[in-house]
Amino acid sequence: MKEYIALAVLWPFGGAVLTWLLGRNLEKNGRADIARNIMAAVTVLGELAVMLILCFAGRLIGKGGLAQLTGAFDPAGPKSAAVIVYWQHLCGGTLSFALDGFRGFYALIAAFMWTVSTLFSFDYMTHYANKNRYYFFLLLTLGATVGVFLSADLFTMFIFFEIMSLASYVWVAQDEKEKSLRAAETYLGIAVIGGLCILMGMFLLYGNDFRNLSTAGELVMDRGISQSRFLAAGLLMLTGFGAKAGAVPLHIWLPKAHPVAPAPASALLSGILTKTGVFGTMLLTLRFFAGNEKFGLLILVLGLCTMVTGAVLALFSVDLKRTLACSSVSQIGFIFTGVGTAGMLGSGKSAEGWLTALNGGILHMVNHSLIKLVLFCAAGVVFMNLHKLDLNEVRGFGRRKPLLHAIFLAGALGIAGVPFFNGYVSKSLLHEGLLVLQEEWSLPWGKAAEWIFMFSGGCTAAYMAKLYVALFWEKNADESLQKTYEEKKPYMKPLSSILLGTAAVLLPVLGMGTGIEEGVFNGESLLGALVSLVIGGVLYFLLVRLVFMKDGRYVDLWKPEWDLEERLYRPLLQGLAWLLSVVCRFLDVLPDYLIVGLRKTIYRDSPLPHELEEGNVLTHAAGVVVDGSRNVLNRTFCKKHPKELFFEHKLAMFAEEMKENHIMIGRSLSFGLLLFCVGLVMTLIYILLI
């Protein structure tokens, strides 16, 4: 079993290198695409096989159902035994991996999604440049993501978290257009800031890991960590994990990265990479801060704000992939709501409510991953045929395309929470968890939280109805273009049809299977879903059709000045950079002014008894030689035009200038910082090599 865990982490890295080498070496003879595709397929299918062996042969998934998944977050102890693997002396420490129900299952979900996305990429990436680079970083990110989900401690999680963030940056910048590079810049900036926050939190909790943590009290009392230090570490790590998850207010990268990234990569960014941030948040809330109602309340409030913000942004959007990206923000809010509810209830205080809310959060993670796989790949089919994403331009493309129609409809019904589809089950459990919280705590704002939940669900139905109607029912304003759309065949290759069709079928199958198992086909749950769908219908007809449409066209009413990144984050960072440059410049010249002031006051220079001779022994010797040569030339070749230059004086002045420059550099703060950086780099190299 332990060998398979190592293989699950390392196999994608090896596959990435081999795929890149094959593509590069065979590029000249025209066989690169075939060889690269075969190697990429072998890599993802091999990873899927390894994870299936780990999950089913290891009995991590079976008759235990969701109890085997929630056990990883139960402070009372896991309900399924975890297999621990240690890799000694790597990255200056020890990497450790744990395989329990949740970790194994979500690594399996990641492997499945990567398999579908990679195989779909064979069709989608046909006309893209730099395919070697794309597949290399696609598979590299798979290994890093599996490493994150299987990590057993903070150190291991951080290492793979950073590899994943840096490798996936290339997806966003793939086509190298100006818009793509700017979106990639935003993505990388958020990833780096988030990573630094996690690192600072790690420094505050150095030496502690996920495996042995049960409650915050254990750390505070038994391990001697102060409450303020523990809280600071938790908030820092929450910032980092929340940034990757796309929680408000660090959600700004999702609406910009998804429209420019290739559709298969968008499916993974939305469906899997955001879940690494959710996974970290769950560990913080349910393990680090187990029993801390205030931290659970913070996550719940973040969830409510995120779900509303994403839903409103999606309603305003007229870009197909941007709408789906904003939808991801909203659905992450639903998951955070379930995690926060579970954190407030606590497994020891209300075990039934805790389990219901957590089941809903985990199920919605899985459901959202699979739904966005279907929806983003369906959007990819539209884009690779039209190379457009604006709803007014792609309107009517789906007419007379029954397979694409069925695939997109399955995803739309799933994410809208329609009964008998998977999204309905998880949203019903989340709603039930909120109701239990309301009863247990008697919160004055509990009813408001429930209605925010219902309203956000209604917004989901409304913006998905907008996309669905525009693509499959409305006709394009240009009749000739509409005729071209309807006659376009084939619009999708057989492999892509099989992949997307299989993924779409999973949505109602999981919905009915988990729905029966969790018992959500009851009057109360059905009524809650009906209320959200009615709200969605009202929003669609009164808002989308009447406000967001003018003269038969969808209009983007979101003003540029409302852009949080351009109006707040970028000016704030630029101002901070300017302020730090002023501070550093001041610190750089301060020692010089202090030295000059001291020499003119306390350490005043004493008068010299006689004038010092200029230069030194070397300048004098060189001057004698050069001046002697000049005299010889003046008496022979240059007798008519003698040279009057005195080189000994010039060499002496040059030596004095160099000496003064050396003294000023040696006294400057910049030189000291440079030496510090050199020493730090040498230290890091030493640590990595020992």
ChimeraX attribute file (.defattr): number of C-alpha atoms within 10 A of each C-alpha:
attribute: neighborCount
match mode: 1-to-1
recipient: residues
	/A:1	14
	/A:2	15
	/A:3	8
	/A:4	14
	/A:5	23
	/A:6	15
	/A:7	17
	/A:8	26
	/A:9	23
	/A:10	18
	/A:11	21
	/A:12	26
	/A:13	20
	/A:14	16
	/A:15	24
	/A:16	26
	/A:17	16
	/A:18	17
	/A:19	26
	/A:20	23
	/A:21	17
	/A:22	20
	/A:23	24
	/A:24	16
	/A:25	12
	/A:26	15
	/A:27	15
	/A:28	9
	/A:29	7
	/A:30	10
	/A:31	13
	/A:32	21
	/A:33	17
	/A:34	14
	/A:35	19
	/A:36	26
	/A:37	19
	/A:38	15
	/A:39	20
	/A:40	26
	/A:41	20
	/A:42	16
	/A:43	25
	/A:44	25
	/A:45	19
	/A:46	19
	/A:47	29
	/A:48	22
	/A:49	16
	/A:50	19
	/A:51	27
	/A:52	20
	/A:53	15
	/A:54	24
	/A:55	23
	/A:56	13
	/A:57	11
	/A:58	18
	/A:59	15
	/A:60	23
	/A:61	22
	/A:62	12
	/A:63	9
	/A:64	13
	/A:65	14
	/A:66	21
	/A:67	18
	/A:68	21
	/A:69	26
	/A:70	21
	/A:71	19
	/A:72	26
	/A:73	23
	/A:74	22
	/A:75	20
	/A:76	14
	/A:77	13
	/A:78	17
	/A:79	17
	/A:80	20
	/A:81	16
	/A:82	18
	/A:83	14
	/A:84	17
	/A:85	19
	/A:86	14
	/A:87	13
	/A:88	11
	/A:89	12
	/A:90	13
	/A:91	15
	/A:92	13
	/A:93	13
	/A:94	13
	/A:95	21
	/A:96	21
	/A:97	26
	/A:98	23
	/A:99	27
	/A:100	27
	/A:101	28
	/A:102	25
	/A:103	25
	/A:104	26
	/A:105	24
	/A:106	24
	/A:107	28
	/A:108	24
	/A:109	21
	/A:110	27
	/A:111	27
	/A:112	21
	/A:113	25
	/A:114	28
	/A:115	22
	/A:116	25
	/A:117	27
	/A:118	24
	/A:119	20
	/A:120	23
	/A:121	22
	/A:122	21
	/A:123	16
	/A:124	23
	/A:125	18
	/A:126	11
	/A:127	9
	/A:128	11
	/A:129	12
	/A:130	11
	/A:131	20
	/A:132	20
	/A:133	17
	/A:134	23
	/A:135	26
	/A:136	25
	/A:137	22
	/A:138	25
	/A:139	27
	/A:140	23
	/A:141	27
	/A:142	32
	/A:143	27
	/A:144	25
	/A:145	27
	/A:146	29
	/A:147	30
	/A:148	30
	/A:149	26
	/A:150	28
	/A:151	27
	/A:152	25
	/A:153	20
	/A:154	23
	/A:155	22
	/A:156	22
	/A:157	25
	/A:158	19
	/A:159	18
	/A:160	22
	/A:161	27
	/A:162	19
	/A:163	17
	/A:164	25
	/A:165	22
	/A:166	17
	/A:167	18
	/A:168	26
	/A:169	22
	/A:170	20
	/A:171	27
	/A:172	28
	/A:173	22
	/A:174	21
	/A:175	17
	/A:176	15
	/A:177	11
	/A:178	10
	/A:179	16
	/A:180	21
	/A:181	19
	/A:182	17
	/A:183	25
	/A:184	25
	/A:185	17
	/A:186	21
	/A:187	25
	/A:188	19
	/A:189	13
	/A:190	21
	/A:191	23
	/A:192	17
	/A:193	14
	/A:194	25
	/A:195	24
	/A:196	18
	/A:197	22
	/A:198	26
	/A:199	21
	/A:200	17
	/A:201	24
	/A:202	20
	/A:203	11
	/A:204	18
	/A:205	18
	/A:206	12
	/A:207	10
	/A:208	15
	/A:209	18
	/A:210	19
	/A:211	17
	/A:212	13
	/A:213	18
	/A:214	20
	/A:215	17
	/A:216	22
	/A:217	17
	/A:218	14
	/A:219	19
	/A:220	15
	/A:221	11
	/A:222	9
	/A:223	10
	/A:224	9
	/A:225	16
	/A:226	12
	/A:227	14
	/A:228	10
	/A:229	13
	/A:230	19
	/A:231	17
	/A:232	16
	/A:233	21
	/A:234	23
	/A:235	16
	/A:236	22
	/A:237	25
	/A:238	24
	/A:239	24
	/A:240	26
	/A:241	28
	/A:242	27
	/A:243	27
	/A:244	28
	/A:245	29
	/A:246	31
	/A:247	31
	/A:248	22
	/A:249	15
	/A:250	20
	/A:251	25
	/A:252	22
	/A:253	22
	/A:254	28
	/A:255	25
	/A:256	22
	/A:257	28
	/A:258	26
	/A:259	22
	/A:260	25
	/A:261	23
	/A:262	25
	/A:263	29
	/A:264	27
	/A:265	25
	/A:266	29
	/A:267	30
	/A:268	25
	/A:269	26
	/A:270	26
	/A:271	26
	/A:272	29
	/A:273	25
	/A:274	24
	/A:275	27
	/A:276	23
	/A:277	25
	/A:278	27
	/A:279	21
	/A:280	22
	/A:281	25
	/A:282	28
	/A:283	18
	/A:284	23
	/A:285	29
	/A:286	28
	/A:287	24
	/A:288	25
	/A:289	26
	/A:290	28
	/A:291	24
	/A:292	19
	/A:293	18
	/A:294	13
	/A:295	21
	/A:296	27
	/A:297	20
	/A:298	17
	/A:299	29
	/A:300	26
	/A:301	18
	/A:302	20
	/A:303	28
	/A:304	24
	/A:305	20
	/A:306	28
	/A:307	32
	/A:308	25
	/A:309	21
	/A:310	30
	/A:311	28
	/A:312	18
	/A:313	20
	/A:314	28
	/A:315	24
	/A:316	20
	/A:317	24
	/A:318	23
	/A:319	22
	/A:320	25
	/A:321	28
	/A:322	22
	/A:323	25
	/A:324	29
	/A:325	30
	/A:326	29
	/A:327	30
	/A:328	30
	/A:329	29
	/A:330	32
	/A:331	28
	/A:332	31
	/A:333	31
	/A:334	31
	/A:335	32
	/A:336	32
	/A:337	34
	/A:338	34
	/A:339	32
	/A:340	33
	/A:341	32
	/A:342	37
	/A:343	30
	/A:344	29
	/A:345	29
	/A:346	25
	/A:347	21
	/A:348	13
	/A:349	12
	/A:350	16
	/A:351	12
	/A:352	16
	/A:353	25
	/A:354	27
	/A:355	22
	/A:356	24
	/A:357	32
	/A:358	33
	/A:359	25
	/A:360	30
	/A:361	30
	/A:362	24
	/A:363	23
	/A:364	27
	/A:365	25
	/A:366	21
	/A:367	27
	/A:368	26
	/A:369	24
	/A:370	27
	/A:371	27
	/A:372	27
	/A:373	29
	/A:374	33
	/A:375	24
	/A:376	28
	/A:377	28
	/A:378	22
	/A:379	20
	/A:380	24
	/A:381	22
	/A:382	22
	/A:383	19
	/A:384	18
	/A:385	16
	/A:386	14
	/A:387	12
	/A:388	14
	/A:389	19
	/A:390	16
	/A:391	22
	/A:392	20
	/A:393	20
	/A:394	25
	/A:395	25
	/A:396	24
	/A:397	27
	/A:398	23
	/A:399	20
	/A:400	15
	/A:401	17
	/A:402	11
	/A:403	14
	/A:404	22
	/A:405	17
	/A:406	14
	/A:407	22
	/A:408	28
	/A:409	19
	/A:410	25
	/A:411	29
	/A:412	25
	/A:413	23
	/A:414	27
	/A:415	28
	/A:416	28
	/A:417	26
	/A:418	23
	/A:419	22
	/A:420	21
	/A:421	27
	/A:422	33
	/A:423	30
	/A:424	29
	/A:425	34
	/A:426	33
	/A:427	32
	/A:428	28
	/A:429	27
	/A:430	31
	/A:431	24
	/A:432	22
	/A:433	28
	/A:434	27
	/A:435	18
	/A:436	20
	/A:437	21
	/A:438	18
	/A:439	11
	/A:440	14
	/A:441	11
	/A:442	11
	/A:443	12
	/A:444	9
	/A:445	9
	/A:446	16
	/A:447	14
	/A:448	11
	/A:449	19
	/A:450	18
	/A:451	12
	/A:452	16
	/A:453	24
	/A:454	22
	/A:455	22
	/A:456	28
	/A:457	29
	/A:458	27
	/A:459	31
	/A:460	32
	/A:461	27
	/A:462	28
	/A:463	29
	/A:464	26
	/A:465	20
	/A:466	21
	/A:467	20
	/A:468	19
	/A:469	15
	/A:470	23
	/A:471	24
	/A:472	21
	/A:473	16
	/A:474	15
	/A:475	22
	/A:476	21
	/A:477	14
	/A:478	11
	/A:479	10
	/A:480	9
	/A:481	16
	/A:482	20
	/A:483	15
	/A:484	12
	/A:485	23
	/A:486	15
	/A:487	14
	/A:488	14
	/A:489	10
	/A:490	9
	/A:491	16
	/A:492	19
	/A:493	14
	/A:494	10
	/A:495	14
	/A:496	21
	/A:497	18
	/A:498	14
	/A:499	17
	/A:500	22
	/A:501	18
	/A:502	14
	/A:503	20
	/A:504	23
	/A:505	15
	/A:506	17
	/A:507	24
	/A:508	21
	/A:509	14
	/A:510	17
	/A:511	23
	/A:512	19
	/A:513	14
	/A:514	20
	/A:515	23
	/A:516	13
	/A:517	13
	/A:518	18
	/A:519	12
	/A:520	21
	/A:521	17
	/A:522	10
	/A:523	9
	/A:524	12
	/A:525	20
	/A:526	15
	/A:527	12
	/A:528	19
	/A:529	24
	/A:530	17
	/A:531	16
	/A:532	25
	/A:533	23
	/A:534	17
	/A:535	20
	/A:536	26
	/A:537	19
	/A:538	15
	/A:539	21
	/A:540	23
	/A:541	13
	/A:542	12
	/A:543	16
	/A:544	20
	/A:545	15
	/A:546	12
	/A:547	14
	/A:548	19
	/A:549	14
	/A:550	10
	/A:551	6
	/A:552	11
	/A:553	16
	/A:554	21
	/A:555	17
	/A:556	13
	/A:557	12
	/A:558	13
	/A:559	7
	/A:560	9
	/A:561	9
	/A:562	10
	/A:563	12
	/A:564	14
	/A:565	17
	/A:566	12
	/A:567	12
	/A:568	11
	/A:569	14
	/A:570	13
	/A:571	12
	/A:572	13
	/A:573	11
	/A:574	11
	/A:575	12
	/A:576	12
	/A:577	12
	/A:578	12
	/A:579	12
	/A:580	12
	/A:581	12
	/A:582	12
	/A:583	11
	/A:584	14
	/A:585	13
	/A:586	12
	/A:587	14
	/A:588	18
	/A:589	15
	/A:590	13
	/A:591	15
	/A:592	16
	/A:593	11
	/A:594	11
	/A:595	13
	/A:596	12
	/A:597	13
	/A:598	13
	/A:599	12
	/A:600	11
	/A:601	10
	/A:602	8
	/A:603	11
	/A:604	11
	/A:605	10
	/A:606	6
	/A:607	6
	/A:608	7
	/A:609	6
	/A:610	6
	/A:611	6
	/A:612	7
	/A:613	7
	/A:614	15
	/A:615	18
	/A:616	12
	/A:617	10
	/A:618	12
	/A:619	20
	/A:620	17
	/A:621	12
	/A:622	15
	/A:623	20
	/A:624	15
	/A:625	13
	/A:626	15
	/A:627	17
	/A:628	13
	/A:629	11
	/A:630	19
	/A:631	15
	/A:632	13
	/A:633	15
	/A:634	16
	/A:635	12
	/A:636	11
	/A:637	10
	/A:638	13
	/A:639	12
	/A:640	9
	/A:641	10
	/A:642	14
	/A:643	12
	/A:644	10
	/A:645	10
	/A:646	13
	/A:647	19
	/A:648	20
	/A:649	15
	/A:650	14
	/A:651	19
	/A:652	20
	/A:653	15
	/A:654	13
	/A:655	17
	/A:656	15
	/A:657	12
	/A:658	11
	/A:659	11
	/A:660	11
	/A:661	12
	/A:662	11
	/A:663	11
	/A:664	14
	/A:665	13
	/A:666	12
	/A:667	16
	/A:668	16
	/A:669	19
	/A:670	16
	/A:671	14
	/A:672	14
	/A:673	12
	/A:674	11
	/A:675	12
	/A:676	12
	/A:677	12
	/A:678	11
	/A:679	12
	/A:680	12
	/A:681	12
	/A:682	12
	/A:683	12
	/A:684	11
	/A:685	11
	/A:686	11
	/A:687	12
	/A:688	13
	/A:689	11
	/A:690	9
